[in-house]
């Protein structure tokens, strides 16, 4: 097992001693951080697990599972936050400091599984995950094998690839394969340690494309075919794993762009596979389209009211909390209540999810179900597009104990059921509504702060369109104001020449790179 050591060149590409039951640490911090949102993310948002509790996050590491028995797994610290604003320097210092202290206390390890998202932005710090892994390497030393698992909307700099021996990401958007990806990362790590094989070669190709996740969903072409090629490359002799990262569109760092990494023992095979995937992504750039029809909110409301499809879903995309929006933009709800169709309780039934308003929630809870209250909510964090909204309505439901929202209240205003929350919460599942005595299948219109619909809502929706609304995760990337991304970059520079998509091969003995 490795001893603590400062970051140094990796051992040469040589066989290693097989480890029958390796000691593997599990650590990581994950969040998507929009730099275009005024919100800031503090440490409690990460809900960190520590020690043995870390392993309970992963069903495949439960007692009795083969992978659990294949290694001595040691939880360090894993924290995952709902996407949000930039992480405060104080929060990052506290969380990363505790992670590193716990790792030191753990002692020598054979492997480390680095479970991250890959789009964390920290105040005053670029490429936070690569820098954290550099500090981890100072503790575990160059001999420890590191396997990194990520969201496909993460960002992959050369330093992050270099400091990881194995690296992979989701292959589906929406991320229905999230746990499958984590298990693959853990299994590849165990297999490498058991085999004693040399460290893999990695081929990294930065692809100068930056698109929103809603433009690159694997539900439709061309992303479906682009990602189908990943499995083909992975099945090639000499390849261990292959991955394409779309990148995270709502942050402004030099690392924000698409990327490909292929790993394996065969240098020629991984390079050829990486170049094939990178070329496929680049060649498809002009064909990427939104996963659903888009339009202005007003136009989509008109269409929804004339449609016979029920329930009809509209995505309020610009303030999507699962992409990094503050969640409290009132612009869409203000537009909704300006329309006469929804002022009368007998009008079309609308469910709106959701709007944070701690004081409004307190007032409704104190009044109780059935009471009529006047409350003001929203725009406490992001007031750039509309101010706080005052509503008078009947308290329809109250629910306590949600892990994200803490407390939820449903206020009926006219024919609109507005979900108010103490803290931001994404609404992805049918039970998110039925737990609040709401029946989305019987509603005329369901408006959700989301981008592409998650699987349960997608299956429920008889009609669906995406409203291009304002907020910290505005789908119109060109109007956001990126100024630190590397240019030329598609679609910011639509006529840019073809880039160099030659694989940058990173061998085990290469020197550590400077920070990107």
C-alpha positions in Angstrom: 0.0 0.0 0.0 1.2 3.5 -0.7 2.6 5.9 1.9 1.8 9.6 2.1 3.8 11.4 -0.6 3.9 14.7 -2.4 2.6 14.8 -5.9 5.2 13.4 -8.2 5.5 11.7 -11.6 3.6 8.5 -11.8 5.5 5.2 -11.7 6.5 3.9 -15.1 4.1 1.8 -17.1 5.0 -1.5 -15.5 3.2 -4.5 -13.9 2.2 -4.0 -10.2 1.7 -6.5 -7.4 -1.9 -7.8 -7.5 -3.8 -7.0 -4.3 -6.3 -9.7 -3.3 -8.4 -7.5 -1.1 -7.4 -3.9 -1.6 -8.1 -1.0 0.8 -10.1 1.6 -1.1 -11.1 5.0 0.1 -14.3 6.7 -1.1 -14.4 10.5 -1.2 -15.7 13.4 -3.2 -17.7 16.6 -3.4 -20.2 17.3 -6.1 -22.3 20.2 -7.4 -23.2 22.0 -10.6 -22.5 25.7 -9.9 -24.0 28.4 -12.1 -21.7 31.4 -12.2 -24.6 33.3 -13.8 -26.8 33.0 -10.7 -26.4 35.4 -7.8 -26.8 32.5 -5.4 -24.0 31.2 -3.2 -23.7 27.6 -1.9 -22.8 27.0 1.7 -21.4 23.8 3.3 -24.7 22.4 4.7 -26.1 22.2 1.2 -23.7 19.2 0.5 -25.3 17.0 3.2 -22.0 15.2 3.7 -21.8 11.6 4.7 -18.8 10.5 6.7 -17.1 7.2 7.5 -19.2 4.1 7.2 -22.2 6.2 6.3 -20.6 7.0 2.9 -21.0 3.4 1.8 -24.8 3.5 2.3 -25.0 5.9 -0.6 -24.3 3.0 -3.0 -26.5 -0.1 -3.3 -23.7 -2.1 -4.9 -21.6 -1.6 -1.8 -24.3 -3.0 0.5 -23.4 -5.9 2.7 -23.5 -9.2 0.7 -22.9 -7.5 -2.6 -20.0 -9.1 -4.6 -18.3 -5.7 -5.1 -18.5 -4.9 -1.4 -16.7 -8.2 -0.6 -14.0 -7.6 -3.3 -12.3 -4.8 -1.3 -12.0 -3.2 2.1 -14.0 0.0 1.4 -13.3 2.9 3.7 -15.7 5.9 3.6 -13.9 9.2 3.9 -16.4 12.1 3.1 -18.8 12.4 0.2 -21.0 15.5 -0.1 -23.4 16.2 -2.9 -25.4 19.4 -3.2 -28.5 20.2 -5.3 -27.1 22.3 -8.2 -26.9 26.0 -7.3 -24.7 29.0 -7.2 -20.9 29.3 -6.8 -19.6 27.5 -3.7 -18.3 30.0 -1.1 -14.6 29.8 -0.3 -15.5 29.2 3.3 -17.7 26.2 2.5 -15.1 24.7 0.2 -12.3 25.2 2.7 -14.3 23.5 5.5 -15.5 20.5 3.4 -12.2 19.9 1.6 -10.2 20.4 4.7 -12.3 17.8 6.6 -12.1 15.4 3.7 -8.3 15.7 3.6 -8.0 15.3 7.4 -10.1 12.2 7.4 -8.1 10.8 4.5 -4.8 11.4 6.5 -6.3 9.6 9.5 -7.2 6.6 7.3 -3.6 5.8 6.5 -2.3 4.1 3.4 -4.8 2.9 0.8 -4.4 1.0 -2.4 -7.1 2.8 -4.3 -9.4 5.8 -4.1 -12.7 6.2 -5.7 -13.3 10.0 -6.4 -17.0 10.4 -6.7 -17.7 13.9 -8.0 -19.9 15.8 -10.4 -17.3 17.9 -12.2 -19.0 21.3 -12.5 -18.2 22.8 -9.1 -17.1 26.4 -9.1 -15.6 27.8 -6.0 -15.1 31.5 -5.2 -11.5 32.5 -6.3 -10.7 29.0 -7.6 -10.7 27.5 -11.1 -10.9 23.8 -11.8 -11.8 23.0 -8.2 -12.0 19.2 -8.6 -8.6 18.9 -10.2 -7.1 21.0 -7.4 -8.8 18.9 -4.8 -7.5 15.8 -6.4 -4.0 17.3 -6.4 -4.3 17.7 -2.6 -5.5 14.2 -2.3 -2.5 13.0 -4.3 -0.2 14.7 -1.8 -1.7 12.5 0.9 -2.1 9.1 -0.8 0.9 9.4 -3.0 1.6 8.5 -6.7 1.2 4.8 -6.3 -2.5 4.8 -5.2 -4.9 4.1 -8.1 -7.6 6.7 -8.4 -10.9 6.1 -10.3 -13.0 9.2 -10.9 -16.7 9.0 -11.7 -18.6 12.1 -13.0 -21.7 13.5 -14.5 -21.6 14.0 -18.3 -22.2 17.7 -17.6 -19.0 17.9 -15.7 -15.8 19.5 -17.1 -12.6 17.5 -17.8 -9.4 19.4 -17.7 -6.0 17.8 -18.5 -4.9 18.1 -14.8 -8.0 16.2 -13.7 -7.4 13.4 -16.3 -3.7 13.2 -15.4 -4.4 12.8 -11.7 -7.0 10.1 -12.3 -5.9 6.7 -13.4 -9.4 5.7 -14.5 -12.2 8.2 -15.3 -15.7 7.8 -16.6 -19.1 9.5 -16.7 -22.8 9.0 -17.3 -23.9 8.0 -20.8 -27.5 9.0 -20.6 -29.3 12.4 -20.2 -31.5 12.3 -18.3 -29.1 10.4 -16.0 -30.9 7.1 -15.7 -27.5 5.3 -15.6 -26.1 7.3 -12.7 -25.7 4.4 -10.3 -24.6 2.1 -13.1 -21.8 4.6 -13.9 -20.6 4.8 -10.3 -20.6 1.0 -10.0 -18.5 0.8 -13.3 -16.0 3.2 -11.8 -15.7 1.2 -8.6 -15.5 -2.1 -10.5 -12.9 -0.9 -12.9 -10.8 0.2 -9.9 -11.2 -3.2 -8.1 -10.4 -5.1 -11.3 -7.2 -3.1 -11.9 -6.0 -3.6 -8.3 -6.8 -7.3 -8.4 -5.0 -7.8 -11.7 -1.7 -6.1 -10.9 -1.8 -4.8 -14.5 0.1 -1.6 -15.4 -1.8 1.7 -15.0 -3.8 2.4 -18.1 -3.0 5.0 -20.8 -5.5 7.8 -21.2 -6.3 9.6 -24.4 -7.9 13.1 -23.8 -9.5 15.2 -26.5 -10.9 18.6 -25.7 -13.8 19.4 -28.0 -14.6 23.2 -28.4 -18.3 22.9 -28.1 -20.4 24.1 -25.2 -24.1 23.3 -25.3 -26.9 23.1 -22.7 -28.0 19.7 -21.5 -31.4 20.2 -23.0 -29.7 20.4 -26.4 -27.8 17.2 -26.0 -30.3 14.8 -24.5 -29.7 11.2 -25.4 -33.4 10.7 -25.9 -33.1 12.1 -29.4 -30.6 12.4 -32.2 -27.8 13.2 -32.7 -26.8 12.6 -29.0 -28.4 9.2 -29.1 -26.0 8.0 -31.8 -23.0 10.0 -30.6 -23.3 8.3 -27.2 -24.1 4.9 -28.7 -20.6 5.0 -30.1 -19.2 5.0 -26.6 -20.1 1.4 -26.0 -18.6 0.4 -29.3 -15.3 2.0 -28.4 -15.3 0.5 -24.9 -15.8 -3.0 -26.4 -12.6 -2.5 -28.5 -9.6 -4.7 -27.5 -7.2 -2.7 -25.5 -9.8 -0.3 -24.1 -11.1 -0.3 -20.5 -13.5 2.6 -20.6 -14.7 5.4 -22.8 -16.6 8.6 -22.0 -17.9 11.8 -23.6 -18.5 14.9 -21.5 -20.9 17.5 -22.8 -19.5 20.0 -20.2 -21.5 22.5 -18.1 -22.8 25.4 -20.0 -23.8 27.8 -17.1 -20.3 28.4 -15.7 -17.6 30.6 -17.1 -14.2 28.9 -16.7 -11.6 28.0 -19.3 -12.3 24.3 -18.7 -16.0 24.6 -19.7 -16.3 22.7 -23.0 -17.0 19.1 -24.2 -14.3 16.5 -23.8 -13.6 12.8 -24.5 -11.4 10.4 -22.5 -10.7 6.8 -23.4 -8.6 4.6 -21.0 -7.0 1.3 -21.5 -3.7 -0.7 -21.8 -3.3 -0.2 -25.5 -2.0 3.3 -26.5 -3.0 3.0 -30.1 -6.5 1.7 -29.3 -7.3 4.4 -26.8 -6.1 7.2 -29.0 -8.1 5.9 -32.0 -11.2 5.5 -29.9 -10.9 9.0 -28.4 -10.5 10.6 -31.8 -13.5 8.7 -33.2 -15.7 9.9 -30.4 -14.4 13.4 -30.5 -14.9 13.6 -34.3 -18.4 12.2 -33.9 -19.4 14.9 -31.4 -17.8 17.7 -33.4 -19.4 16.6 -36.7 -22.8 16.6 -35.0 -22.6 20.1 -33.5 -25.0 21.8 -35.9 -27.6 19.0 -35.5 -28.0 19.3 -31.8 -31.5 20.7 -31.0 -33.6 21.1 -27.9 -35.1 17.9 -26.7 -38.6 19.4 -26.8 -40.2 22.3 -28.8 -39.5 25.6 -27.3 -41.1 29.0 -27.2 -42.0 32.0 -25.1 -44.0 31.3 -21.9 -46.9 33.3 -23.2 -47.0 31.4 -26.5 -46.8 28.1 -24.8 -49.6 29.0 -22.4 -51.7 29.8 -25.4 -50.9 26.5 -27.0 -51.5 24.5 -23.8 -54.9 26.0 -23.3 -56.0 25.2 -26.9 -54.5 21.7 -26.8 -56.6 18.6 -25.8 -53.5 16.9 -24.4 -53.8 16.5 -20.6 -51.8 16.8 -18.5 -49.8 19.3 -20.5 -46.4 20.1 -19.1 -44.3 23.3 -19.5 -40.7 23.4 -18.4 -39.8 26.8 -16.8 -36.2 26.3 -17.9 -34.4 29.5 -16.9 -34.7 28.9 -13.2 -34.2 25.2 -13.1 -32.8 24.3 -9.6 -31.4 21.0 -10.9 -29.2 22.9 -13.4 -28.0 25.6 -10.9 -30.9 28.1 -10.9 -31.6 30.0 -7.7 -35.2 28.6 -7.9 -36.8 31.8 -6.6 -37.2 33.8 -9.9 -40.8 35.0 -9.9 -41.0 36.1 -13.5 -43.0 33.1 -14.9 -45.4 33.0 -12.0 -46.0 36.7 -12.4 -46.8 36.2 -16.0 -49.1 33.3 -15.2 -51.2 35.4 -12.7 -51.4 38.2 -15.3 -53.7 36.0 -17.4 -57.4 36.1 -16.9 -57.9 32.4 -17.5 -56.5 31.4 -14.1 -58.0 34.0 -11.8 -61.2 32.1 -11.2 -61.2 28.8 -9.1 -63.2 27.2 -11.9 -60.6 27.9 -14.5 -58.1 25.4 -15.9 -56.3 23.5 -13.1 -52.6 24.5 -13.0 -49.9 23.0 -10.7 -46.8 25.2 -10.3 -43.6 23.8 -8.9 -42.2 25.7 -7.2 -41.2 28.9 -5.4 -39.1 29.3 -2.2 -40.5 31.7 0.4 -39.6 30.9 4.0 -41.7 33.6 5.5 -44.7 32.7 3.3 -44.4 29.1 4.4 -44.3 30.1 8.1 -47.5 32.2 7.6 -49.3 29.4 5.9 -48.2 26.8 8.4 -49.4 29.0 11.3 -52.8 29.6 9.6 -53.3 25.9 8.7 -55.0 24.0 5.9 -58.2 25.7 4.7 -57.2 29.2 5.8 -57.0 32.1 3.5 -53.7 33.9 3.7 -51.8 36.7 2.0 -48.1 36.0 1.6 -45.1 37.3 -0.2 -42.5 35.0 -1.7 -39.6 34.7 -4.2 -36.8 37.0 -5.5 -34.9 36.9 -2.2 -31.8 35.6 -4.1 -32.4 36.3 -7.8 -34.4 39.5 -8.2 -32.9 40.5 -11.6 -36.0 39.7 -13.6 -39.0 40.3 -11.3 -39.5 41.2 -7.7 -41.1 39.4 -4.7 -44.7 38.2 -5.5 -47.6 38.8 -3.2 -50.3 36.1 -3.3 -53.7 35.7 -1.6 -55.1 32.2 -1.6 -56.3 29.2 0.3 -53.8 26.8 2.1 -54.4 23.5 0.3 -51.7 21.3 1.9 -48.7 21.4 4.3 -45.9 18.9 4.4 -42.9 18.8 6.8 -39.7 16.9 6.6 -38.6 17.0 3.0 -34.8 16.6 2.7 -34.5 19.5 0.3 -37.5 21.8 0.9 -37.8 21.1 4.6 -41.4 22.4 4.6 -43.7 22.6 1.6 -47.0 24.4 1.4 -49.6 24.4 -1.4 -51.5 27.7 -1.9 -54.5 27.8 -4.2 -54.8 31.1 -6.0 -57.6 31.1 -8.4 -57.2 27.9 -10.4 -53.5 27.7 -9.7 -51.9 25.5 -7.1 -48.6 27.1 -6.2 -46.1 25.0 -4.3 -44.1 27.2 -1.8 -41.0 25.8 -0.1 -38.8 26.8 2.7 -35.7 25.9 0.7 -35.3 25.0 -3.0 -36.6 21.6 -4.2 -36.7 19.9 -7.6 -40.0 18.3 -8.5 -39.1 15.2 -10.6 -41.5 12.4 -9.3 -45.2 11.9 -9.2 -45.1 11.5 -5.4 -43.6 15.0 -5.1 -47.1 16.1 -6.1 -49.3 13.4 -4.6 -47.6 13.8 -1.2 -49.1 17.3 -1.3 -52.6 16.1 -2.1 -52.1 17.1 -5.8 -53.1 15.0 -8.7 -50.9 15.9 -11.7 -52.5 13.3 -14.0 -55.8 15.2 -13.6 -54.4 18.7 -14.0 -54.8 20.7 -17.2 -51.4 22.2 -16.9 -48.3 21.4 -14.9 -45.5 24.0 -14.9 -42.2 22.8 -13.4 -38.9 24.5 -13.0 -36.9 22.0 -14.9 -35.2 21.5 -18.3 -35.8 18.2 -19.9 -38.5 16.2 -18.0 -37.2 13.5 -15.7 -38.4 10.0 -16.6 -41.6 9.9 -14.4 -42.8 13.2 -15.6 -41.9 12.5 -19.2 -43.9 9.3 -19.1 -46.9 11.2 -17.6 -46.9 14.2 -19.9 -49.5 14.0 -22.7 -48.0 17.3 -24.1 -44.8 19.0 -23.3 -42.8 22.1 -24.4 -40.0 24.1 -22.9 -40.4 27.8 -22.1 -37.3 29.9 -22.7 -37.5 31.9 -19.5 -34.9 34.1 -17.8 -32.8 33.0 -14.8 -29.3 31.8 -13.8 -29.5 28.8 -16.3 -31.0 30.6 -19.3 -31.1 28.3 -22.3 -30.0 31.2 -24.5 -26.3 30.8 -23.9 -25.3 33.6 -26.2 -27.0 36.2 -24.0 -25.5 35.1 -20.7 -22.1 36.8 -21.2 -19.4 34.2 -21.1 -16.0 35.9 -21.2 -13.6 33.4 -19.7 -14.2 30.3 -21.8 -11.6 29.4 -24.3 -12.4 30.7 -27.8 -13.1 29.9 -30.5 -16.0 27.8 -29.2 -19.2 26.6 -30.8 -21.9 28.0 -30.8 -20.3 31.3 -29.8 -18.1 31.2 -32.9 -20.3 29.3 -35.4 -17.9 29.8 -38.3 -14.8 28.6 -36.5 -12.4 26.3 -38.3 -12.2 22.7 -37.5 -10.2 22.2 -34.3 -7.3 19.8 -33.7 -9.0 16.7 -32.4 -5.8 14.6 -32.2 -5.8 12.6 -28.9 -3.5 14.0 -26.2 -2.1 10.7 -24.8 -1.3 10.7 -21.1 1.0 7.9 -20.1 1.4 6.8 -16.5 4.9 8.3 -16.2 4.0 11.7 -17.5 4.8 14.7 -15.4 1.9 16.4 -13.6 0.6 19.3 -15.6 0.1 22.9 -14.5 -3.4 23.8 -13.5 -5.8 24.5 -16.4 
